[in-house]
Amino acid sequence: MSIKNSIQKKKEYKKAMYYIENIGSDISFTYNDKGCSVCATSEYFSLAYNEESIRVDSIDDVKTTKWFDGKCLNEIYKEVKFEW
């Protein structure tokens, strides 16, 4: 991955996390050809991957919970395709 592409992926990831945390938007994306999403409610966040989901309590948990094939969003964001 080129440096320019890597920077673009980082910006896209930060934008997605901002939307989730500050606007309460749900974000969908693809990882390993499987559908994924992060949904925000007023009380918690839901991480969905391959038709299963879990509940987490904070945006930090959204970023660091190893839910996507044993990896967290902080580890895989360069490999995901966000759907805007």
N, C-alpha and C positions, 0 to 999 in steps of 0.2 A: 504494500500500500504506500502510495506516495505521501510525502509530508503534507501537501496541499489537501489531499483526500482525507488524511488523518485529522487535520485541523477542522475540516468541514464536518466530519463525523462527530467530533467533540462538541462543536457548536450545536449540531442537531440534537445531541444527547442532552446538553444543558438546556436547550429550548424545551425539550420534552419534559424534563424534570421541573422546569419553571411552570409549564402549563399544568402539570399534575398538582404541584404544591400550592401555587398561588391562584390559579383560576378554577381548579377542580375539574379540569378536563380529563376525559378518559383518553388514553393513548393506545393505539394498536400497532403491532409490528410483527415481523416475521423473523424467526431464528431457527436455523436448521430445518427450513421448509415447514415449520409448524407455526400455527397462529398463536399469538401472544397478546396480552393486554395488561395495562395497569389502570385500574379504576379507582377514583377517589370518591369517598363519601365524607360526610361531616365528622364521622367517628373513626374511620379506618381506611386503609387502602387494600385493594384486592389485586393479587398477582395471578394471572391466568397463563397457563402454558399447556399446550397439547390437550385441551378440553378438561383440564383440572385446575383448581384454583386454591389459593390460600389467602388468609387474612394477615396483614401486618399493620403495625400501629404508627409508623412514622415514615417520613420521606427517606430518612437514613436507612430504615429497614427495606424500603423499596429498592434502594441502590445496592444494599449489601447482602440481602438474603439469597442464598445459593439455591435457587429454585429452577433455573433453566439448565437442565442437564448437569446439575451440580455446580453451576456457575452463577454469579450474580450479575446484575446489569452493569456494574462498574467494570466487570471483566469482559463482557460481550458486546458492549455498545458499538464497537467498530464493525461487528459482524451482522448487526441487525439492520433491517430495512423498515424504518418508521413509515407509517401510512398516515399522511396528513389529509 
